[in-house]
Amino acid sequence: MEKRRRYEGYFFILPGLLYVLLVLGYPLVYNFVLSLKNINVKNFNAGTATFVGLQNYQELFSHDVFLLVMKNTFVFTIFSLIFQFIIGFLFAMYFQKKSTLSGPMRGLILISYMIPTSVAGLLGKNIFAIDGGVVNDLLLKVGLIDKPIDWLISSGTAMFAVIAINCWIGIPYNMLLMTSGLSNISADVYESASIDGANVFQKFFFITLPLVKPAMLAVLMLGFIYTFKAFDLMFIMTKGGPMNATDTMGTYAYQLSFQKFEFSKGAAAAIILFLCLFIVGVFYLRLISKEED
């Protein structure tokens, strides 16, 4: 009977498994095979592409632009995660305390998360514009700068502008997930700690942080995946420029495949992006398994 029920469970998950293999598995395998050939715009239709093995990967890692793109991807991801997580966690802690303005304020904060990323990119492009941009106008009125800053044109400030808009989008997401984690902590635990003489800091470090750790790991892992593969925000705001200053793995793979028509190198860049995310996913699963044990 137990064996039969197990086979029934396999039968119910079979449609989902077939869907994943068809929609995700086949493109991934095809992309990997593509990265091992020398397919470009010249031999795409002719079918004369040959197998070159890991040559595309070697050429990518020997290219200074690709190394800069990898650096940009990690810088963009790490700084976005730090600011999104810290500010989102502080908002979640604040909204745990019931107040009259907590509802309207939470609704206003969620606006940036609800709008499409493409719209947020266009807004960011206008916010950091040289003439008429909100940031330049504000800094000029306050007297912090004497002339408008070329936020999206200068290689030294373009990454900062993109990170700022990405944090504006991601903070509500972190806030929502952390709020759900904090809401699972019973108030009786804090009351017991107060009776034992624990102060605010002791409650935070010995009760809140340990109990909300699984939610933190989930937020950081999901945030890393979402941010590391970001494409539309950079493409709309800067198109990876200036001088590849805001190019990430997603935008660079797109440029190789659909602008330079080096399909195999673009596929290799996409596979490297997938491997980075796969390693992070395996690391997260190991952490979760240790927590469960």
C-alpha positions in Angstrom: 0.0 0.0 0.0 2.8 2.4 0.9 4.6 1.6 -2.3 1.5 2.2 -4.3 1.0 5.6 -2.7 4.6 6.5 -3.5 4.0 5.7 -7.2 0.8 7.8 -7.1 2.9 10.7 -5.8 5.3 10.3 -8.7 2.4 10.3 -11.1 1.1 13.6 -9.8 4.5 15.4 -10.1 5.2 14.0 -13.5 3.4 16.8 -15.5 5.4 19.5 -13.5 8.6 17.6 -14.1 8.0 17.3 -17.9 7.1 21.0 -18.0 10.4 21.9 -16.3 12.4 19.6 -18.5 10.8 21.1 -21.6 10.8 24.8 -20.7 14.1 24.9 -18.7 16.0 21.8 -19.3 16.1 21.8 -23.1 17.1 25.4 -23.5 19.8 25.0 -20.9 21.3 21.9 -22.7 21.0 23.6 -26.1 22.7 26.7 -24.8 25.5 24.6 -23.4 26.0 22.8 -26.7 26.0 26.1 -28.4 28.7 27.4 -26.2 31.0 24.6 -27.3 30.8 25.6 -31.0 31.9 28.6 -33.0 28.5 29.7 -34.2 28.3 33.4 -35.4 26.4 35.4 -37.9 28.6 34.1 -40.8 28.0 30.4 -40.3 24.6 30.4 -38.6 22.5 29.6 -41.6 25.2 27.7 -43.5 25.5 25.1 -40.7 29.2 25.0 -41.0 29.9 25.6 -37.3 32.5 23.3 -35.8 33.1 22.0 -32.3 35.7 24.1 -30.4 35.3 22.7 -26.9 36.1 25.2 -24.1 37.7 27.8 -26.5 34.8 30.3 -26.0 35.2 30.1 -22.3 39.0 30.6 -22.5 38.6 33.6 -24.8 36.0 35.2 -22.4 38.2 34.8 -19.3 41.3 36.1 -21.2 39.4 39.3 -22.3 39.7 42.4 -20.0 36.1 43.4 -20.8 34.6 40.2 -19.5 36.7 40.4 -16.3 35.4 43.9 -15.8 31.8 42.7 -16.4 32.2 40.0 -13.8 33.5 42.6 -11.3 30.6 44.9 -12.1 28.1 42.0 -11.6 29.5 41.2 -8.1 29.8 44.9 -7.1 26.2 45.6 -8.2 24.9 42.5 -6.5 26.8 42.8 -3.2 26.1 46.5 -2.7 22.5 46.2 -3.7 22.0 43.2 -1.3 23.6 45.1 1.6 21.5 48.2 1.3 18.3 46.4 0.4 18.5 44.0 3.2 19.5 46.4 5.9 16.9 49.1 5.0 14.2 46.4 4.4 14.9 44.8 7.7 14.7 48.1 9.5 11.4 48.9 7.8 10.1 45.4 8.8 11.1 46.0 12.4 9.4 49.4 12.4 6.2 48.1 10.9 6.0 45.4 13.5 5.0 48.2 15.9 1.4 49.1 15.3 0.9 52.8 14.7 -1.6 55.0 12.9 0.8 55.8 10.0 2.2 52.3 9.5 -0.5 51.2 7.0 -0.2 54.3 4.6 3.6 54.3 4.9 3.8 50.7 4.0 1.6 51.2 1.0 3.7 54.1 -0.2 6.9 52.0 0.2 5.4 49.2 -1.8 4.8 51.4 -4.9 8.3 51.0 -6.2 8.0 47.2 -6.0 4.7 47.0 -7.8 5.7 49.0 -10.8 7.4 47.1 -13.7 11.2 47.2 -13.7 11.2 48.8 -17.1 9.1 51.7 -15.8 11.4 52.0 -12.8 14.4 52.2 -15.2 12.8 55.0 -17.1 12.1 56.8 -13.9 15.7 56.3 -12.8 16.9 57.7 -16.1 14.9 60.9 -15.5 15.8 61.1 -11.8 19.5 61.0 -12.5 19.3 63.1 -15.7 21.8 66.0 -16.2 19.2 68.6 -16.9 16.1 68.6 -14.9 16.9 65.5 -12.9 15.5 65.3 -9.4 18.9 64.5 -7.8 20.8 67.3 -9.5 18.1 69.8 -8.8 18.0 68.9 -5.1 21.8 68.9 -4.7 22.0 72.3 -6.4 19.3 73.8 -4.2 20.9 72.5 -1.1 24.3 73.8 -2.2 26.2 70.5 -2.2 27.2 70.9 -5.8 28.0 73.8 -8.1 27.1 72.2 -11.4 25.0 69.2 -12.5 26.7 65.8 -12.2 26.7 63.5 -15.2 25.4 60.5 -13.2 24.6 58.2 -16.1 27.4 59.4 -18.4 30.4 59.3 -16.1 31.9 55.8 -15.5 32.5 56.8 -11.8 28.9 57.5 -10.9 26.8 55.4 -13.3 27.0 52.2 -11.2 26.0 54.2 -8.1 22.9 55.5 -9.9 21.9 52.0 -11.1 22.4 50.5 -7.6 20.3 53.3 -6.1 17.3 52.6 -8.3 17.7 48.8 -7.8 17.6 49.3 -4.1 14.5 51.5 -4.4 12.9 48.6 -6.2 14.2 45.8 -3.9 13.7 47.3 -0.4 9.9 46.7 -0.3 10.5 43.0 -1.4 13.0 42.5 1.5 10.6 44.3 3.9 7.7 42.0 3.0 9.7 38.8 3.4 11.3 40.0 6.7 7.9 41.1 8.0 6.5 37.6 7.5 9.6 36.2 9.3 9.2 38.6 12.2 5.5 37.9 12.5 6.2 34.2 13.2 8.0 35.1 16.5 5.6 34.8 19.4 5.1 37.8 21.7 5.3 35.4 24.6 9.0 34.9 23.9 9.7 38.6 24.3 7.5 38.8 27.4 9.5 35.9 29.0 12.7 37.6 28.2 11.5 40.9 29.7 10.6 39.1 32.9 14.1 37.6 33.0 15.5 41.1 32.8 16.6 41.2 29.1 17.1 44.6 27.5 16.3 45.7 24.0 19.7 44.7 22.6 19.7 41.3 24.2 16.2 40.6 22.8 17.4 41.6 19.4 20.6 39.6 19.3 19.5 36.5 21.3 15.8 36.2 20.2 15.0 38.1 17.0 18.1 37.3 15.0 18.3 33.5 15.7 14.5 33.0 15.1 14.4 35.1 11.9 17.6 33.5 10.5 15.8 31.2 8.1 13.9 34.1 6.6 17.1 36.1 6.3 18.8 33.2 4.4 15.8 33.0 2.0 15.8 36.8 1.5 19.5 36.9 0.8 19.5 33.9 -1.5 16.5 35.1 -3.5 17.9 38.6 -3.6 21.2 37.4 -4.9 19.6 35.4 -7.7 17.3 38.3 -8.7 20.1 40.9 -8.6 22.9 38.8 -10.1 20.9 38.1 -13.3 19.5 41.7 -13.6 19.2 42.9 -17.1 16.4 45.2 -17.9 17.3 48.0 -15.3 20.9 48.4 -16.7 19.8 48.1 -20.3 17.2 50.8 -20.0 19.2 53.2 -17.8 22.7 52.9 -19.3 22.7 50.1 -21.8 25.8 48.8 -20.0 27.8 52.0 -20.5 29.6 54.2 -20.3 32.6 52.1 -21.4 31.2 48.9 -19.9 31.0 50.6 -16.5 27.6 49.2 -15.7 27.7 46.1 -17.9 26.7 42.9 -16.0 26.7 39.3 -17.1 23.1 39.6 -18.3 23.7 42.6 -20.5 27.0 41.4 -21.7 25.6 38.0 -22.8 22.8 39.9 -24.7 25.3 42.2 -26.4 27.5 39.2 -27.5 24.5 37.3 -28.9 22.2 39.9 -30.4 24.4 43.0 -31.1 27.7 41.4 -32.0 26.1 38.2 -33.2 28.7 36.0 -31.5 26.2 33.4 -30.5 28.5 30.9 -29.0 30.3 33.4 -26.8 27.0 34.8 -25.7 25.9 31.3 -24.8 29.2 30.7 -22.9 28.6 33.9 -20.9 25.1 32.8 -20.1 26.3 29.4 -18.9 28.9 31.1 -16.6 26.0 33.2 -15.2 24.0 30.0 -14.6 26.9 28.3 -12.9 27.4 31.2 -10.5 23.7 31.1 -9.5 23.8 27.3 -9.3 26.7 27.4 -6.8 24.8 29.9 -4.7 21.7 27.7 -4.8 23.6 24.6 -3.7 25.3 26.6 -0.9 21.8 27.8 0.3 20.4 24.3 0.3 23.3 23.1 2.4 22.7 25.9 4.9 19.0 25.0 5.0 19.8 21.3 5.6 22.1 22.2 8.4 19.5 24.4 10.0 16.9 21.6 9.8 19.3 19.0 11.3 
